[in-house]
């Protein structure tokens, strides 16, 4: 995110703490804020390159971390992704295959 630009709010406190869930939530927030696909993809690639601690540090640098409980605008926060047909549920195996293809690896059958 550009310096001087206010941080987007990422409400991950009180949500699933799984690294994939955090990254998917960050992608959704960026998408809703009008960030480009390139910016979102770059964030995801950088996040997956590090450890869980690295992901949390990165998120705290990029976003203002908030709590679900303090988010007054979204009363039905537990099912934030159920109403958005544009978002696919994260598929780890599919992501692994795509990463392997991008890097030129071929799977063994």
SEMIKOL-806894 format. One record per atom (N, C-alpha, C): residue in three letters; atom name; x, y, z. Coordinates in steps of 0.02 Angstrom, whole numbers, plus 50000, padded with zeros to 5 digits. Each point is the difference from the previous one (the first is absolute). Example, Ala and Ser with C-alpha at 12.3 -4.5 7.8 and 13.67 -1.06 7.14 Angstrom:
REM SEMIKOL-806894
+-----+------+-------+-------+-------+
! res ! atom !     x !     y !     z !
+-----+------+-------+-------+-------+
! ALA !    N ! 50660 ! 49716 ! 50390 !
! ALA !   CA ! 49955 ! 50059 ! 50000 !
! ALA !    C ! 50045 ! 50060 ! 50000 !
! SER !    N ! 49982 ! 50053 ! 49964 !
! SER !   CA ! 50042 ! 50059 ! 50003 !
! SER !    C ! 49961 ! 50055 ! 50037 !
+-----+------+-------+-------+-------+
This chain:
REM SEMIKOL-806894
+-----+------+-------+-------+-------+
! res ! atom !     x !     y !     z !
+-----+------+-------+-------+-------+
! UNK !    N ! 50042 ! 49942 ! 50000 !
! UNK !   CA ! 49958 ! 50058 ! 50000 !
! UNK !    C ! 50045 ! 50061 ! 50000 !
! UNK !    N ! 49977 ! 50051 ! 49967 !
! UNK !   CA ! 50040 ! 50060 ! 49994 !
! UNK !    C ! 50008 ! 50033 ! 50068 !
! UNK !    N ! 50061 ! 50027 ! 50012 !
! UNK !   CA ! 50011 ! 50033 ! 50064 !
! UNK !    C ! 49958 ! 50064 ! 50002 !
! UNK !    N ! 49978 ! 50017 ! 50059 !
! UNK !   CA ! 49957 ! 50058 ! 50007 !
! UNK !    C ! 49926 ! 49982 ! 49992 !
! UNK !    N ! 49987 ! 49944 ! 49969 !
! UNK !   CA ! 49932 ! 49977 ! 49990 !
! UNK !    C ! 49978 ! 49965 ! 50065 !
! UNK !    N ! 49939 ! 50014 ! 50023 !
! UNK !   CA ! 49978 ! 49968 ! 50062 !
! UNK !    C ! 49997 ! 49924 ! 49992 !
! UNK !    N ! 50015 ! 49964 ! 50054 !
! UNK !   CA ! 49998 ! 49928 ! 49997 !
! UNK !    C ! 49928 ! 49976 ! 49997 !
! UNK !    N ! 49990 ! 49947 ! 49962 !
! UNK !   CA ! 49935 ! 49967 ! 49998 !
! UNK !    C ! 49990 ! 49962 ! 50066 !
! UNK !    N ! 49938 ! 49993 ! 50021 !
! UNK !   CA ! 49986 ! 49964 ! 50062 !
! UNK !    C ! 49991 ! 49926 ! 49984 !
! UNK !    N ! 50036 ! 49959 ! 50037 !
! UNK !   CA ! 49996 ! 49928 ! 49992 !
! UNK !    C ! 49979 ! 49970 ! 50066 !
! UNK !    N ! 49937 ! 49977 ! 50004 !
! UNK !   CA ! 49975 ! 49973 ! 50063 !
! UNK !    C ! 50012 ! 49925 ! 50003 !
! UNK !    N ! 50057 ! 49984 ! 50032 !
! UNK !   CA ! 50018 ! 49929 ! 50007 !
! UNK !    C ! 49998 ! 49977 ! 50072 !
! UNK !    N ! 49995 ! 50045 ! 50047 !
! UNK !   CA ! 49995 ! 49980 ! 50070 !
! UNK !    C ! 49930 ! 49973 ! 50012 !
! UNK !    N ! 49996 ! 49939 ! 50023 !
! UNK !   CA ! 49936 ! 49968 ! 50011 !
! UNK !    C ! 49977 ! 49959 ! 49940 !
! UNK !    N ! 50041 ! 49995 ! 49948 !
! UNK !   CA ! 49986 ! 49959 ! 49942 !
! UNK !    C ! 50046 ! 49939 ! 50001 !
! UNK !    N ! 49991 ! 49958 ! 49950 !
! UNK !   CA ! 50044 ! 49943 ! 49992 !
! UNK !    C ! 50071 ! 50025 ! 49992 !
! UNK !    N ! 50046 ! 49976 ! 50041 !
! UNK !   CA ! 50069 ! 50022 ! 49998 !
! UNK !    C ! 50044 ! 49963 ! 49951 !
! UNK !    N ! 49970 ! 49955 ! 49961 !
! UNK !   CA ! 50036 ! 49963 ! 49949 !
! UNK !    C ! 50031 ! 50049 ! 49951 !
! UNK !    N ! 50063 ! 49988 ! 49980 !
! UNK !   CA ! 50035 ! 50045 ! 49954 !
! UNK !    C ! 49962 ! 50010 ! 49935 !
! UNK !    N ! 49971 ! 49946 ! 49974 !
! UNK !   CA ! 49963 ! 50006 ! 49937 !
! UNK !    C ! 49938 ! 50044 ! 50008 !
! UNK !    N ! 49966 ! 49993 ! 50057 !
! UNK !   CA ! 49941 ! 50040 ! 50013 !
! UNK !    C ! 50018 ! 50074 ! 50007 !
! UNK !    N ! 50056 ! 50014 ! 50032 !
! UNK !   CA ! 50023 ! 50070 ! 50008 !
! UNK !    C ! 50016 ! 50030 ! 49932 !
! UNK !    N ! 50036 ! 49963 ! 49959 !
! UNK !   CA ! 50018 ! 50025 ! 49934 !
! UNK !    C ! 49938 ! 50010 ! 49956 !
! UNK !    N ! 49954 ! 49953 ! 50003 !
! UNK !   CA ! 49938 ! 50008 ! 49961 !
! UNK !    C ! 49961 ! 50061 ! 50023 !
! UNK !    N ! 49997 ! 50012 ! 50065 !
! UNK !   CA ! 49965 ! 50059 ! 50026 !
! UNK !    C ! 50035 ! 50063 ! 49976 !
! UNK !    N ! 50066 ! 50000 ! 50000 !
! UNK !   CA ! 50038 ! 50058 ! 49977 !
! UNK !    C ! 49987 ! 50013 ! 49926 !
! UNK !    N ! 49996 ! 49946 ! 49960 !
! UNK !   CA ! 49985 ! 50007 ! 49929 !
! UNK !    C ! 49931 ! 50031 ! 49990 !
! UNK !    N ! 49951 ! 49978 ! 50040 !
! UNK !   CA ! 49932 ! 50026 ! 49994 !
! UNK !    C ! 49999 ! 50075 ! 50017 !
! UNK !    N ! 50034 ! 50019 ! 50054 !
! UNK !   CA ! 50002 ! 50071 ! 50020 !
! UNK !    C ! 50032 ! 50042 ! 49945 !
! UNK !    N ! 50054 ! 49975 ! 49971 !
! UNK !   CA ! 50034 ! 50037 ! 49947 !
! UNK !    C ! 49955 ! 50006 ! 49939 !
! UNK !    N ! 49966 ! 49946 ! 49983 !
! UNK !   CA ! 49954 ! 50001 ! 49942 !
! UNK !    C ! 49944 ! 50050 ! 50011 !
! UNK !    N ! 49970 ! 50000 ! 50060 !
! UNK !   CA ! 49946 ! 50046 ! 50016 !
! UNK !    C ! 50024 ! 50073 ! 49998 !
! UNK !    N ! 50065 ! 50011 ! 50014 !
! UNK !   CA ! 50028 ! 50067 ! 50000 !
! UNK !    C ! 50022 ! 50022 ! 49930 !
! UNK !    N ! 49991 ! 49956 ! 49951 !
! UNK !   CA ! 50016 ! 50018 ! 49931 !
! UNK !    C ! 50073 ! 49991 ! 49981 !
! UNK !    N ! 50036 ! 49960 ! 50039 !
! UNK !   CA ! 50070 ! 49987 ! 49983 !
! UNK !    C ! 50003 ! 49956 ! 49937 !
! UNK !    N ! 50053 ! 50008 ! 49962 !
! UNK !   CA ! 50007 ! 49962 ! 49938 !
! UNK !    C ! 50015 ! 49927 ! 50013 !
! UNK !    N ! 49986 ! 49959 ! 49950 !
! UNK !   CA ! 50015 ! 49929 ! 50005 !
! UNK !    C ! 50075 ! 49990 ! 50011 !
! UNK !    N ! 50040 ! 50041 ! 49969 !
! UNK !   CA ! 50073 ! 49995 ! 50008 !
! UNK !    C ! 50021 ! 50013 ! 50072 !
! UNK !    N ! 49970 ! 50051 ! 50031 !
! UNK !   CA ! 50016 ! 50015 ! 50070 !
! UNK !    C ! 49979 ! 49943 ! 50046 !
! UNK !    N ! 49941 ! 49973 ! 49987 !
! UNK !   CA ! 49975 ! 49945 ! 50040 !
! UNK !    C ! 50043 ! 49938 ! 49991 !
! UNK !    N ! 50017 ! 49984 ! 49938 !
! UNK !   CA ! 50042 ! 49941 ! 49987 !
! UNK !    C ! 50069 ! 50008 ! 50031 !
! UNK !    N ! 50028 ! 50060 ! 49998 !
! UNK !   CA ! 50066 ! 50013 ! 50029 !
! UNK !    C ! 49997 ! 49989 ! 50076 !
! UNK !    N ! 49947 ! 50024 ! 50032 !
! UNK !   CA ! 49992 ! 49991 ! 50072 !
! UNK !    C ! 49997 ! 49926 ! 50016 !
! UNK !    N ! 49960 ! 49963 ! 49962 !
! UNK !   CA ! 49992 ! 49928 ! 50012 !
! UNK !    C ! 50066 ! 49963 ! 49991 !
! UNK !    N ! 50035 ! 50015 ! 49947 !
! UNK !   CA ! 50063 ! 49966 ! 49986 !
! UNK !    C ! 50051 ! 50014 ! 50056 !
! UNK !    N ! 50004 ! 50062 ! 50021 !
! UNK !   CA ! 50046 ! 50018 ! 50055 !
! UNK !    C ! 49980 ! 49965 ! 50064 !
! UNK !    N ! 49935 ! 49997 ! 50014 !
! UNK !   CA ! 49976 ! 49968 ! 50061 !
! UNK !    C ! 50017 ! 49926 ! 50001 !
! UNK !    N ! 49989 ! 49965 ! 49945 !
! UNK !   CA ! 50012 ! 49929 ! 49998 !
! UNK !    C ! 50075 ! 49983 ! 50000 !
! UNK !    N ! 50042 ! 50049 ! 49989 !
! UNK !   CA ! 50072 ! 49988 ! 50000 !
! UNK !    C ! 50029 ! 49997 ! 50070 !
! UNK !    N ! 49962 ! 50020 ! 50050 !
! UNK !   CA ! 50027 ! 50003 ! 50068 !
! UNK !    C ! 49966 ! 49952 ! 50047 !
! UNK !    N ! 50022 ! 50003 ! 50062 !
! UNK !   CA ! 49971 ! 49959 ! 50053 !
! UNK !    C ! 49936 ! 50032 ! 50026 !
! UNK !    N ! 49967 ! 49967 ! 50045 !
! UNK !   CA ! 49938 ! 50026 ! 50029 !
! UNK !    C ! 50015 ! 50067 ! 50034 !
! UNK !    N ! 50055 ! 50004 ! 50037 !
! UNK !   CA ! 50019 ! 50062 ! 50033 !
! UNK !    C ! 50013 ! 50056 ! 49949 !
! UNK !    N ! 50032 ! 49982 ! 49944 !
! UNK !   CA ! 50012 ! 50049 ! 49947 !
! UNK !    C ! 49934 ! 50026 ! 49971 !
! UNK !    N ! 49952 ! 49955 ! 49993 !
! UNK !   CA ! 49934 ! 50020 ! 49973 !
! UNK !    C ! 49968 ! 50050 ! 50048 !
! UNK !    N ! 50001 ! 49985 ! 50065 !
! UNK !   CA ! 49969 ! 50046 ! 50049 !
! UNK !    C ! 50035 ! 50067 ! 50000 !
! UNK !    N ! 50067 ! 50000 ! 49997 !
! UNK !   CA ! 50037 ! 50064 ! 49998 !
! UNK !    C ! 49982 ! 50039 ! 49937 !
! UNK !    N ! 49998 ! 49966 ! 49944 !
! UNK !   CA ! 49984 ! 50033 ! 49937 !
! UNK !    C ! 49930 ! 50030 ! 50003 !
! UNK !    N ! 49952 ! 49963 ! 50026 !
! UNK !   CA ! 49932 ! 50025 ! 50005 !
! UNK !    C ! 49996 ! 50061 ! 50046 !
! UNK !    N ! 50038 ! 49999 ! 50055 !
! UNK !   CA ! 49998 ! 50057 ! 50046 !
! UNK !    C ! 50035 ! 50061 ! 49969 !
! UNK !    N ! 50046 ! 49990 ! 49954 !
! UNK !   CA ! 50032 ! 50056 ! 49966 !
! UNK !    C ! 49955 ! 50029 ! 49945 !
! UNK !    N ! 49964 ! 49955 ! 49966 !
! UNK !   CA ! 49958 ! 50022 ! 49944 !
! UNK !    C ! 49931 ! 50025 ! 50021 !
! UNK !    N ! 49973 ! 49972 ! 50055 !
! UNK !   CA ! 49931 ! 50013 ! 50019 !
! UNK !    C ! 49996 ! 50025 ! 50072 !
! UNK !    N ! 49945 ! 50033 ! 50015 !
! UNK !   CA ! 49983 ! 50015 ! 50069 !
! UNK !    C ! 49961 ! 49940 ! 50024 !
! UNK !    N ! 50029 ! 49963 ! 50047 !
! UNK !   CA ! 49968 ! 49938 ! 50024 !
! UNK !    C ! 49945 ! 50018 ! 50049 !
! UNK !    N ! 49941 ! 49974 ! 49987 !
! UNK !   CA ! 49943 ! 50014 ! 50044 !
! UNK !    C ! 49967 ! 49935 ! 50022 !
! UNK !    N ! 49954 ! 50006 ! 50046 !
! UNK !   CA ! 49964 ! 49943 ! 50027 !
! UNK !    C ! 49932 ! 49996 ! 49969 !
! UNK !    N ! 49977 ! 49939 ! 49987 !
! UNK !   CA ! 49932 ! 49990 ! 49974 !
! UNK !    C ! 49950 ! 50031 ! 50048 !
! UNK !    N ! 50011 ! 49992 ! 50065 !
! UNK !   CA ! 49954 ! 50025 ! 50051 !
! UNK !    C ! 49994 ! 50075 ! 49998 !
! UNK !    N ! 50052 ! 50036 ! 49978 !
! UNK !   CA ! 49998 ! 50073 ! 49999 !
! UNK !    C ! 49973 ! 50028 ! 49934 !
! UNK !    N ! 49984 ! 49955 ! 49953 !
! UNK !   CA ! 49977 ! 50022 ! 49934 !
! UNK !    C ! 49924 ! 50009 ! 50003 !
! UNK !    N ! 49977 ! 50062 ! 50012 !
! UNK !   CA ! 49929 ! 50014 ! 50008 !
! UNK !    C ! 49962 ! 49998 ! 49933 !
! UNK !    N ! 50035 ! 50008 ! 49945 !
! UNK !   CA ! 49967 ! 50003 ! 49934 !
! UNK !    C ! 49977 ! 49932 ! 49975 !
! UNK !    N ! 50029 ! 49947 ! 50025 !
! UNK !   CA ! 49986 ! 49934 ! 49972 !
! UNK !    C ! 49973 ! 49955 ! 50055 !
! UNK !    N ! 49934 ! 50000 ! 50008 !
! UNK !   CA ! 49969 ! 49962 ! 50054 !
! UNK !    C ! 50005 ! 49925 ! 49988 !
! UNK !    N ! 50000 ! 49977 ! 49939 !
! UNK !   CA ! 50000 ! 49930 ! 49984 !
! UNK !    C ! 50069 ! 49979 ! 49974 !
! UNK !    N ! 50052 ! 50015 ! 50039 !
! UNK !   CA ! 50068 ! 49991 ! 49978 !
! UNK !    C ! 50022 ! 49928 ! 49993 !
! UNK !    N ! 49968 ! 49953 ! 50035 !
! UNK !   CA ! 50023 ! 49931 ! 49998 !
! UNK !    C ! 49994 ! 49969 ! 49931 !
! UNK !    N ! 49954 ! 50024 ! 49959 !
! UNK !   CA ! 49992 ! 49971 ! 49933 !
! UNK !    C ! 50017 ! 50052 ! 49947 !
! UNK !    N ! 50054 ! 50035 ! 50009 !
! UNK !   CA ! 50020 ! 50054 ! 49956 !
! UNK !    C ! 50009 ! 49978 ! 49928 !
! UNK !    N ! 50019 ! 49938 ! 49987 !
! UNK !   CA ! 50013 ! 49980 ! 49932 !
! UNK !    C ! 49942 ! 49962 ! 49968 !
! UNK !    N ! 49948 ! 49984 ! 50037 !
! UNK !   CA ! 49947 ! 49960 ! 49972 !
! UNK !    C ! 49957 ! 50037 ! 49949 !
! UNK !    N ! 49995 ! 50065 ! 50006 !
! UNK !   CA ! 49958 ! 50039 ! 49955 !
! UNK !    C ! 50036 ! 50026 ! 49939 !
! UNK !    N ! 50065 ! 49989 ! 49996 !
! UNK !   CA ! 50040 ! 50027 ! 49945 !
! UNK !    C ! 50017 ! 49945 ! 49952 !
! UNK !    N ! 49961 ! 49994 ! 49946 !
! UNK !   CA ! 50010 ! 49947 ! 49951 !
! UNK !    C ! 50064 ! 50007 ! 49961 !
! UNK !    N ! 50031 ! 50060 ! 50001 !
! UNK !   CA ! 50062 ! 50012 ! 49962 !
! UNK !    C ! 50060 ! 49967 ! 50033 !
! UNK !    N ! 49995 ! 49987 ! 50065 !
! UNK !   CA ! 50057 ! 49971 ! 50037 !
! UNK !    C ! 49993 ! 49924 ! 50002 !
! UNK !    N ! 50053 ! 49967 ! 49979 !
! UNK !   CA ! 50002 ! 49927 ! 50004 !
! UNK !    C ! 50031 ! 49982 ! 50067 !
! UNK !    N ! 49979 ! 49943 ! 50026 !
! UNK !   CA ! 50031 ! 49974 ! 50061 !
! UNK !    C ! 50070 ! 49979 ! 49981 !
! UNK !    N ! 50048 ! 50013 ! 50044 !
! UNK !   CA ! 50070 ! 49984 ! 49985 !
! UNK !    C ! 50009 ! 49925 ! 49993 !
! UNK !    N ! 50033 ! 49980 ! 49946 !
! UNK !   CA ! 50014 ! 49930 ! 49986 !
! UNK !    C ! 50076 ! 49991 ! 49999 !
! UNK !    N ! 50027 ! 49972 ! 50054 !
! UNK !   CA ! 50073 ! 49993 ! 50008 !
! UNK !    C ! 50030 ! 49958 ! 49943 !
! UNK !    N ! 49968 ! 49944 ! 49983 !
! UNK !   CA ! 50028 ! 49958 ! 49947 !
! UNK !    C ! 50002 ! 50036 ! 49933 !
! UNK !    N ! 49947 ! 50037 ! 49985 !
! UNK !   CA ! 49998 ! 50039 ! 49937 !
! UNK !    C ! 50056 ! 50052 ! 50001 !
! UNK !    N ! 50009 ! 50034 ! 50056 !
! UNK !   CA ! 50051 ! 50052 ! 50005 !
! UNK !    C ! 50069 ! 49969 ! 49990 !
! UNK !    N ! 50012 ! 49942 ! 50032 !
! UNK !   CA ! 50064 ! 49966 ! 49992 !
! UNK !    C ! 50014 ! 49981 ! 49927 !
! UNK !    N ! 49948 ! 49975 ! 49965 !
! UNK !   CA ! 50008 ! 49982 ! 49929 !
! UNK !    C ! 50017 ! 50062 ! 49959 !
! UNK !    N ! 49964 ! 50055 ! 50013 !
! UNK !   CA ! 50012 ! 50062 ! 49962 !
! UNK !    C ! 50070 ! 50026 ! 50012 !
! UNK !    N ! 50023 ! 49997 ! 50063 !
! UNK !   CA ! 50068 ! 50023 ! 50015 !
! UNK !    C ! 50052 ! 49956 ! 49965 !
! UNK !    N ! 49988 ! 49935 ! 49999 !
! UNK !   CA ! 50047 ! 49954 ! 49967 !
! UNK !    C ! 50002 ! 50014 ! 49925 !
! UNK !    N ! 49942 ! 50012 ! 49970 !
! UNK !   CA ! 49998 ! 50015 ! 49928 !
! UNK !    C ! 50036 ! 50065 ! 49985 !
! UNK !    N ! 49990 ! 50051 ! 50042 !
! UNK !   CA ! 50033 ! 50064 ! 49989 !
! UNK !    C ! 50076 ! 49992 ! 50003 !
! UNK !    N ! 50024 ! 49955 ! 50043 !
! UNK !   CA ! 50071 ! 49992 ! 50008 !
! UNK !    C ! 50029 ! 49947 ! 49953 !
! UNK !    N ! 49956 ! 49970 ! 49959 !
! UNK !   CA ! 50023 ! 49953 ! 49950 !
! UNK !    C ! 50007 ! 49929 ! 50024 !
! UNK !    N ! 49973 ! 49984 ! 50058 !
! UNK !   CA ! 50004 ! 49931 ! 50026 !
! UNK !    C ! 49942 ! 49960 ! 49971 !
! UNK !    N ! 50013 ! 49937 ! 49988 !
! UNK !   CA ! 49947 ! 49956 ! 49978 !
! UNK !    C ! 49988 ! 49948 ! 50052 !
! UNK !    N ! 49936 ! 49985 ! 50012 !
! UNK !   CA ! 49983 ! 49951 ! 50051 !
! UNK !    C ! 50016 ! 49930 ! 49977 !
! UNK !    N ! 50012 ! 49956 ! 50048 !
! UNK !   CA ! 50013 ! 49931 ! 49985 !
! UNK !    C ! 49937 ! 49961 ! 50014 !
! UNK !    N ! 49979 ! 49960 ! 49953 !
! UNK !   CA ! 49939 ! 49958 ! 50009 !
! UNK !    C ! 50018 ! 49928 ! 50011 !
+-----+------+-------+-------+-------+
